[in-house]
């Protein structure tokens, strides 16, 4: 997960992703993790530490 988030950040910095595209990717990751948390509790800590 960290590698993907770094990749998205790098793409944003180099102009590969617009701000809105980056925001959508981050929202998608947060939504996906939020949907997994009842089943996979190790994502709870990751999700809480995000903000």
N, C-alpha and C positions, 0 to 999 in steps of 0.2 A: 504494500500500500504506500509506504513512504517513497519508494522509487517512483511510482506513478505520479504522486503528488509533486515530487521534485521535477519530474519530466514536464508536467503541466506548467509549473512555475517557470522553468527554463524556456518553454515554448512562448509563454507570455512575454518574458523579458526580451527574447530575440525577435518578437513580432510574429511568431507562428500562430499565436492565438490572440484574438482581440480580448479586451477586458470582459465583454459580455460573454464570449465563448468560454473564457477561463472561469467566470462566475458560474456558468451553467455546469461545467465539469465538476467544480467543487460541490455544487448543490446536489448533483447526481451521486457523487461519492458519499456525501452526508446522508442522503436519502437511503442509499443502498445499505450503508452501515446501520442506520436506524432501523431498517427492516430486518436485519440479521440479528440484532442485539438480543431479542428474546431467545433465540436458538443458540447463538454463539456468544457467550457472555464475555469472552476475552476482548471483544470489540467495545464493550461498555466503557472500559477504562480508556481505551484509545479515543473514543468519541467524547468522553468527558474532558480529556486533556486537550482536545482540539482547540477549544476557545480559550 
